[in-house]
Amino acid sequence: MKETILQKIQALPIPELREISVLNELPGSYLNLECALPNGQSAKLLDDNCTYYAAQVERPGNPRCYGVAADETQIAVFEYGCNGADAQLVLWMRL
């Protein structure tokens, strides 16, 4: 399943995500940032009690990073500043 999720992440329309070659297993409580949603509201989307496949990708020439969290049912891509500041949801899809 981990390899399938990695392939789906690499196929997303965000070029920087093609660089991801390893996914780490991290607890939702570590990844679950309060983030701005496209509708302007803020929320936490992940389950603190679950484990996710995750990766962080730095953006060349940009102080913000992409963070990816995925499991067997979803992929969430966030953009955030240093230490997870000002997180925004970039993409969310069900698998």
N, C-alpha and C positions, 0 to 999 in steps of 0.2 A: 504493500500500500504506500509506503514512504516514497518509493521510486515513482509511482504513478502520480502522486501529489507533486513531487519535484518537477516532473514533466509538464504538468498542468500549469504550475507557477511559471516555468520558463516560457510557456506559450502565451502568457498574458500580454496585452498590448503595452507593456512598460519595458522598454529596452534594457534598463538596468537590471531587471530581474533575470535576464538570460545569464547573468554572471553567477547566479547562485548554483553551487555544485554540492553543497552540504546543508542538510536541515538538522537542527538541533532539537532535542525534545526538552521543552520548557513548560513549567506550570503556568496555568492560566492566571494565577494570582500575580505572577511576575510580568506577564504580557498585557494584562487587561487595563489599558490606559483609557481614561476618560477622553473621548475624542469628539471633534465636531463632525456632525453628519451633513450630507449634502443639503438637507432641508433646513439647516441652521441650528438644529437642536444638538445637545451634547448627550452622550451616553457611553456606557461600557458595553461592548458587544460580546465579549468572550465570557466563558464560565470559569470562575476562579478555581473550581475544583477539578477541572479537566487538564489534560496534558496536550500540548500542541506541537506540531512540527513548525519550527520557526527559523527565520534568518533575518539579518539586517544587512542592508546594502547602502553604502555611502554613494552620494550623488556628486559626480565630478563638478567642481566649481560652484557647489551649492552647500550651504551649511546644514541643510536638512537631509535626513536619511529616509529610506523606505524600510519598513518593517513588515514582515509577512508572518502570519499565524494561520495554520491550517490543520484540519483534522479530516476524518473520513466523510464529513458532511459539508464542509465549507472552506473557503479561502478568503481571508481578510488581508487587505494591503493598507497600511497606514503610512502617513508621512509625518515626521516629527523632528523637532530640534533637539538640542543637547539634553540628555537625560530624559527623553520622552516629552519634552515641553511642547505645548501647543499642538498636540496630535490631531490629525485630520484623517477621516476615512477616505481613501482614494478609490477603493474597489472592494466589493463584497460579492461573492457568488456561492451559490449552493452547488455541491457536487452530486 
